Structures are given as structure tokens and as C-alpha cells.
């Protein structure tokens, strides 16, 4: 699946400025190639030229080295250089003048081109997406692709897009049986300055890149701590965590830690269908279908929600507010805005996204 924010298309000039102007000469431009990089050489040429345009090293109308000059200087086949120049020309970064050579064709402040790769497109992910677009404004174009937790599809997306974008913003959520080494090796093919991890951190990944993430273990623990006074009247806590939904494996860790520290009886179950309600029990619910099932069960008994049986639901929605449901949630809008803002600032490092508790009557 690919969605293109085409209302923010790339603006390019109709042609290069006067090639005779006093600009950087073709011989003065130094191409950045990495001999031991596994990225194909033609893609390295494309990436180098684009990055130098963005940094202002190359400006509109500057002449690039000829195909022969680049081939000789870097020991490259002419076909490799021709392929790189052809892609740059097709993408609007350079133009050719017959009998004279190749020239940079770009705005003084070119738009960034960003690939956003989500694991799925839910209502929460849409909030992140639109907040990301809004914070970028007209400074970038964004393509959206979905890997559906499938590492093979993810690999295909990245392989086809390498060298075509300035930034790759990735949600690295995959099926729980996917070896971490598999998707980490794919992420390692993306230059660290171009990679942004979104929603989930990968501490094992050595890339010095921007990471805007949820700390699932600590977030759920701290959220329960923040509601501890409400949870004191419950002796038993139950986390309803579907095994078929590929939720982060760190989710139950913080839940178990809270229960052990505060001497709560606890259980982790897959769904609410077979759950027999007991007084003194509070449920932490991930999926909305389980939330609906629990509310139905409670309404069929004489138990009072928020007194004898409690519910905490993951992720805020207008419906949960209407139902007066206590919620623990990350700030999805903040995640999108932070990722865009830090990306534009060329920031690297870790940014933990806000996570908070909304106290309501269900607890």
C-alpha cells in the first residue's frame, strides 16, 4: 500500500540557470563514495548529489563532472554513472545541456522527500501521520507505505526505495516470531543520518539515528503507579493481551512488575470471552473488542463498574471518553509532531514520547 501526499508535490525549475555563470566548476566537486558500503555505487552517487544539494554545497546551475570524469576518478563503469545521472534527471535534481554537460536543477530550499513506513494503518496511526504532515508543512513530500508486520515486505519496500528519499521513518513492529537480526540487518542498509525510528526503540541497533518512541515496559508500569490510589481497592489485576495481534512483547513486563511490587494477584489472558467476573478485579484491556465484551458482562451482573470491578483501557478515543472509561495512552499527536520537528532540525538521539493516565469512573 502506498499513499502519496501529492498536494505537496516537489517544485522544480523549468531548467538550469545559465551554465556559463561563475559557479562551482565541474572539476571542483568531490563525490562522496564509500568503497565498502553495500549500497550500489549508482545509488551512492544519487544520494551524494542530493545530500550536497540540500547542504548547499551544490547550487542551482552548478556543473557536475562529466560521465567520463566520474568514471575515471572513482574507477566506475560508465554505465554506473549514466544510470545515476539518469535517475537524478528523472527526479528533477539535474538537467543536461547538449554538448556542455550536466547541471544542478534545484530550488535554493528544496523540499525533503520522506518515506514513512508503518506496520499498519489504524486510527491511532492516522493521528501520527497527519500530525507528522502538519508539522512538516510545505518543507517536504511524504510517501506512506505499510509493511503489515511482514519482514519480507519490509525488505522489498526498503530495497526499492534506497537512494530515492532523504529520510526513512520506520515503525519497526513485526510478528513476534521474526528474528530481530532479520529486520535489524535491513535497517542497517539505511544510512544512519537518514533513518528515523518511530513508536518503538531498538536498543540493539547501533545506528546513530533519531528515535521517537514509546517505552512500553516503563510506560505501563508508570501509568499503573499513577493510578495506584484507585487500584488499591482491587486485589487482582488481569491484563487482556491478544496473542494474535503482534503487540510489543515488552507490554506485559511492566504490568507484571507492578503487580509483584504491590502484592497483587495477576493474570495475563488472551481475550475477555471466557473471563468469569469476580469482585475486587481490575482489567487492563488492549483491544476494543475485549473492552466491549467486558462492559457487556458487567452490565449482566449487579457489579458496579469502578467499585467492585474496574477497567483500564489502552489508547484514548472519543468513545472511551463518552463511556467514562479510565485510559492509559501515549500522545500520538505529539509523536508525529516531535518526529517531524526533530527531523527538520537534523536531530539525532532518543526522544521518549509522553505517556499518561486519564482518570475516569471505570476505575
C-alpha positions as CSV (number, residue, x, y, z in Angstrom):
1,X,0.0,0.0,0.0
2,X,1.3,3.4,-0.9
3,X,-0.2,6.8,-0.1
4,X,1.4,9.9,-1.5
5,X,0.7,13.4,-0.1
6,X,0.6,14.7,-3.7
7,X,-0.8,18.0,-2.6
8,X,2.7,18.8,-1.5
9,X,4.5,17.9,-4.7
10,X,8.1,18.7,-5.5
11,X,8.5,22.1,-7.2
12,X,11.4,22.3,-9.7
13,X,12.6,25.0,-12.0
14,X,11.9,24.5,-15.7
15,X,15.7,24.4,-16.4
16,X,19.1,25.1,-15.0
17,X,20.4,28.6,-14.6
18,X,22.9,30.0,-17.1
19,X,25.6,27.3,-17.2
20,X,28.2,30.0,-18.1
21,X,27.8,31.7,-14.7
22,X,30.6,31.8,-12.3
23,X,29.7,28.7,-10.2
24,X,31.4,25.7,-8.8
25,X,33.3,24.1,-11.7
26,X,32.8,20.5,-12.7
27,X,36.3,19.6,-11.6
28,X,35.9,21.1,-8.1
29,X,33.0,18.9,-7.0
30,X,34.0,16.0,-4.7
31,X,31.7,13.0,-4.8
32,X,31.2,11.1,-1.6
33,X,31.5,7.3,-2.2
34,X,32.1,4.6,0.4
35,X,34.1,1.7,-1.1
36,X,33.0,-0.8,1.5
37,X,29.3,0.2,1.5
38,X,27.0,-2.5,0.2
39,X,24.7,0.2,-1.4
40,X,25.1,0.0,-5.2
41,X,27.5,2.6,-6.5
42,X,24.9,4.3,-8.7
43,X,22.7,4.8,-5.6
44,X,25.6,6.3,-3.7
45,X,26.1,8.8,-6.5
46,X,22.4,9.7,-6.3
47,X,22.5,10.0,-2.5
48,X,25.7,12.1,-2.6
49,X,24.4,14.6,-5.1
50,X,21.0,15.0,-3.4
51,X,22.6,15.5,0.1
52,X,25.1,18.0,-1.3
53,X,22.2,20.0,-2.9
54,X,20.4,20.0,0.5
55,X,23.5,21.1,2.3
56,X,24.1,23.9,-0.2
57,X,27.4,22.5,-1.4
58,X,25.7,22.2,-4.9
59,X,23.5,25.1,-6.0
60,X,21.2,25.6,-8.9
61,X,23.2,25.9,-12.1
62,X,26.4,24.3,-10.8
63,X,28.0,22.0,-13.3
64,X,28.6,18.3,-12.4
65,X,31.6,16.3,-13.5
66,X,31.1,14.6,-16.8
67,X,30.4,10.9,-17.0
68,X,33.9,10.2,-18.2
69,X,35.4,12.3,-15.4
70,X,33.5,10.5,-12.7
71,X,34.2,7.1,-14.2
72,X,38.0,7.7,-14.3
73,X,38.2,9.4,-10.9
74,X,36.3,6.8,-9.0
75,X,37.1,3.7,-11.1
76,X,33.5,3.2,-12.1
77,X,31.9,1.8,-15.2
78,X,30.4,4.5,-17.5
79,X,27.0,2.6,-17.2
80,X,27.0,3.1,-13.4
81,X,27.4,6.9,-13.7
82,X,24.9,7.1,-16.6
83,X,22.4,5.2,-14.5
84,X,22.9,7.6,-11.6
85,X,22.6,10.7,-13.7
86,X,19.5,9.4,-15.4
87,X,17.8,8.9,-12.1
88,X,18.8,12.3,-10.8
89,X,17.5,13.8,-14.0
90,X,14.2,11.9,-13.8
91,X,13.7,13.0,-10.2
92,X,14.3,16.7,-11.2
93,X,17.6,17.3,-9.4
94,X,19.8,17.8,-12.5
95,X,19.4,18.7,-16.2
96,X,21.6,18.1,-19.2
97,X,22.6,20.6,-21.8
98,X,23.7,19.0,-25.1
99,X,27.3,19.5,-25.8
100,X,28.0,21.1,-22.4
101,X,27.2,18.6,-19.7
102,X,25.1,18.1,-16.6
103,X,23.9,20.9,-14.3
104,X,22.1,21.1,-11.0
105,X,18.4,21.9,-11.3
106,X,17.1,22.5,-7.8
107,X,15.5,25.2,-5.7
108,X,17.6,27.1,-3.2
109,X,15.5,25.5,-0.5
110,X,14.4,22.1,-2.0
111,X,11.7,20.0,-0.4
112,X,12.8,17.0,1.5
113,X,11.5,13.6,0.3
114,X,10.4,11.3,3.1
115,X,9.3,7.7,3.2
116,X,7.1,6.8,6.1
117,X,6.8,3.0,6.7
118,X,4.1,1.9,9.2
119,X,3.3,-1.6,10.4
120,X,-0.4,-0.9,9.9
121,X,-2.9,1.9,9.3
122,X,-5.1,2.2,12.4
123,X,-7.0,5.2,13.7
124,X,-4.1,5.9,16.1
125,X,-1.5,5.7,13.3
126,X,-3.6,8.2,11.2
127,X,-3.2,10.7,14.1
128,X,0.5,10.3,13.9
129,X,0.5,10.6,10.1
130,X,-1.5,13.8,9.9
131,X,0.4,15.4,12.8
132,X,3.7,14.5,11.0
133,X,2.4,16.1,7.8
134,X,1.2,19.2,9.6
135,X,4.5,19.8,11.4
136,X,6.4,19.4,8.2
137,X,4.3,21.9,6.4
138,X,5.5,22.6,2.8
139,X,9.1,21.6,3.6
140,X,8.7,18.0,2.5
141,X,6.8,15.5,0.5
142,X,5.8,12.3,2.2
143,X,5.1,8.8,0.8
144,X,3.4,6.3,3.1
145,X,3.8,2.5,2.8
146,X,2.6,-0.3,5.1
147,X,4.6,-3.5,5.8
148,X,1.8,-5.3,7.7
149,X,4.3,-6.8,10.2
150,X,5.8,-8.7,7.3
151,X,9.6,-8.5,7.3
152,X,9.9,-9.7,3.7
153,X,7.5,-7.0,2.5
154,X,9.5,-4.5,4.6
155,X,12.7,-5.6,2.9
156,X,11.2,-5.2,-0.5
157,X,10.0,-1.7,0.4
158,X,13.4,-0.6,1.6
159,X,15.4,-2.2,-1.2
160,X,13.2,-0.4,-3.8
161,X,13.4,3.0,-2.1
162,X,17.0,3.2,-1.1
163,X,18.6,6.3,-2.6
164,X,15.3,7.8,-3.5
165,X,14.5,9.6,-0.2
166,X,16.2,11.9,2.2
167,X,14.7,10.2,5.2
168,X,13.2,6.8,6.0
169,X,10.8,7.0,9.0
170,X,10.1,3.4,10.1
171,X,7.8,1.8,12.7
172,X,9.8,-1.4,13.4
173,X,6.9,-3.6,14.6
174,X,7.0,-7.2,13.3
175,X,5.5,-10.5,14.2
176,X,6.9,-11.8,17.5
177,X,8.4,-14.8,15.8
178,X,10.5,-12.6,13.5
179,X,14.2,-12.8,14.5
180,X,15.4,-9.3,15.5
181,X,18.6,-9.8,13.4
182,X,16.5,-10.1,10.3
183,X,14.9,-6.6,10.4
184,X,17.9,-5.0,12.0
185,X,20.0,-6.1,9.1
186,X,17.5,-4.4,6.8
187,X,17.6,-1.2,8.8
188,X,21.4,-1.2,8.7
189,X,21.2,-0.7,5.0
190,X,19.7,2.7,5.6
191,X,22.4,5.4,6.3
192,X,22.1,6.4,9.9
193,X,21.6,10.1,9.2
194,X,18.6,9.2,7.0
195,X,16.9,6.7,9.4
196,X,14.2,7.7,12.0
197,X,12.7,5.0,14.3
198,X,9.1,5.8,15.2
199,X,7.0,4.4,18.1
200,X,9.4,1.7,19.1
201,X,13.1,1.9,20.0
202,X,15.6,-0.9,19.1
203,X,18.4,-0.6,21.7
204,X,20.4,-3.3,19.9
205,X,20.5,-1.3,16.7
206,X,23.8,0.6,16.7
207,X,22.7,3.4,14.2
208,X,23.2,6.9,15.5
209,X,19.7,8.0,14.4
210,X,16.7,9.8,15.6
211,X,14.3,7.7,17.7
212,X,10.9,8.9,18.9
213,X,9.4,6.0,20.8
214,X,7.2,4.5,23.5
215,X,8.9,2.7,26.3
216,X,6.2,0.0,26.6
217,X,7.6,-1.6,29.7
218,X,8.2,1.6,31.8
219,X,5.1,3.3,30.3
220,X,2.6,0.8,31.6
221,X,4.3,0.5,34.9
222,X,4.4,4.2,35.5
223,X,0.8,4.6,34.3
224,X,-0.4,2.0,36.8
225,X,1.7,3.7,39.5
226,X,-0.1,7.0,38.7
227,X,-3.4,5.2,39.3
228,X,-2.3,3.3,42.4
229,X,-4.7,5.0,44.7
230,X,-7.6,3.9,42.5
231,X,-6.2,0.4,42.2
232,X,-5.8,-0.1,46.0
233,X,-9.3,-1.5,46.3
234,X,-8.6,-4.3,43.8
235,X,-6.7,-7.3,44.9
236,X,-6.4,-8.9,41.5
237,X,-5.3,-7.4,38.1
238,X,-5.9,-9.0,34.7
239,X,-4.1,-7.9,31.5
240,X,-6.1,-8.9,28.4
241,X,-3.5,-9.2,25.7
242,X,-4.4,-10.9,22.4
243,X,-1.7,-13.3,21.2
244,X,-2.6,-12.9,17.6
245,X,-2.2,-9.1,17.4
246,X,1.6,-8.8,17.4
247,X,1.7,-6.4,20.3
248,X,5.1,-5.5,21.7
249,X,6.5,-8.2,23.9
250,X,7.5,-5.6,26.5
251,X,3.9,-4.7,27.3
252,X,3.3,-7.4,30.0
253,X,6.7,-6.8,31.6
254,X,5.7,-3.5,33.3
255,X,2.3,-5.0,34.2
256,X,3.9,-7.9,36.0
257,X,6.4,-5.7,37.8
258,X,3.7,-3.5,39.2
259,X,1.7,-6.5,40.4
260,X,4.7,-8.2,42.1
261,X,5.9,-5.0,43.8
262,X,2.4,-4.3,45.2
263,X,1.5,-7.9,46.0
264,X,-1.4,-8.1,43.6
265,X,-2.7,-11.4,42.3
266,X,-2.4,-11.2,38.5
267,X,-3.0,-13.0,35.2
268,X,-2.4,-12.4,31.5
269,X,-5.2,-13.8,29.3
270,X,-5.9,-13.7,25.6
271,X,-9.4,-12.4,25.5
272,X,-12.5,-11.5,27.6
273,X,-14.8,-14.1,26.2
274,X,-14.0,-16.8,28.8
275,X,-13.3,-14.4,31.7
276,X,-15.6,-15.0,34.8
277,X,-16.0,-11.7,36.6
278,X,-15.0,-11.5,40.2
279,X,-15.3,-8.6,42.6
280,X,-12.1,-7.0,43.5
281,X,-10.7,-7.4,40.0
282,X,-9.5,-4.7,37.7
283,X,-8.8,-5.3,34.0
284,X,-6.3,-3.7,31.7
285,X,-7.6,-4.0,28.2
286,X,-5.7,-3.6,24.9
287,X,-8.2,-4.4,22.3
288,X,-11.6,-2.6,21.9
289,X,-13.5,-5.8,21.2
290,X,-12.4,-7.1,24.6
291,X,-13.5,-3.8,26.2
292,X,-16.9,-4.2,24.7
293,X,-17.2,-7.7,25.9
294,X,-16.2,-6.8,29.4
295,X,-18.7,-3.9,29.6
296,X,-21.5,-6.3,28.4
297,X,-20.6,-8.9,31.1
298,X,-20.6,-6.3,33.8
299,X,-24.0,-5.0,32.8
300,X,-25.3,-8.5,33.1
301,X,-24.3,-8.6,36.7
302,X,-25.1,-6.4,39.8
303,X,-21.4,-5.4,40.0
304,X,-20.7,-1.7,39.9
305,X,-18.0,-0.6,37.4
306,X,-15.4,1.4,39.2
307,X,-16.2,0.0,42.6
308,X,-16.3,-3.8,42.5
309,X,-14.9,-4.3,39.1
310,X,-12.5,-1.9,37.3
311,X,-11.4,-1.3,33.8
312,X,-8.4,0.5,32.3
313,X,-8.3,0.8,28.5
314,X,-5.3,1.4,26.3
315,X,-5.3,4.4,24.0
316,X,-7.8,7.3,24.2
317,X,-10.8,7.7,21.8
318,X,-13.9,9.9,21.9
319,X,-16.0,6.7,22.6
320,X,-14.0,5.9,25.7
321,X,-14.5,9.5,26.9
322,X,-18.2,9.1,26.4
323,X,-18.2,5.8,28.3
324,X,-16.3,7.4,31.2
325,X,-13.5,4.9,30.7
326,X,-10.1,5.3,32.5
327,X,-7.4,5.3,29.9
328,X,-3.6,4.9,29.7
329,X,-2.3,6.3,26.4
330,X,0.6,7.7,24.6
331,X,0.3,11.1,22.9
332,X,0.0,10.1,19.3
333,X,-0.2,13.7,18.0
334,X,2.9,14.6,19.9
335,X,4.7,11.6,18.4
336,X,4.1,12.8,14.9
337,X,4.9,16.4,15.6
338,X,8.1,15.6,17.5
339,X,9.4,13.2,14.8
340,X,8.8,15.9,12.1
341,X,10.3,18.8,14.2
342,X,13.4,16.8,15.2
343,X,13.9,15.6,11.6
344,X,13.8,19.1,10.3
345,X,16.3,20.1,13.0
346,X,18.6,17.2,11.9
347,X,18.5,16.0,15.5
348,X,19.8,12.6,16.4
349,X,19.2,10.7,19.6
350,X,16.4,9.3,21.7
351,X,13.1,11.1,22.5
352,X,10.7,9.2,24.7
353,X,7.1,10.1,23.8
354,X,4.7,11.3,26.5
355,X,2.5,8.6,28.1
356,X,-0.1,9.4,30.7
357,X,-3.2,8.3,32.6
358,X,-6.7,9.7,32.1
359,X,-8.6,9.1,35.3
360,X,-12.3,8.4,34.9
361,X,-15.2,6.5,36.5
362,X,-14.3,2.9,35.3
363,X,-11.6,2.6,38.0
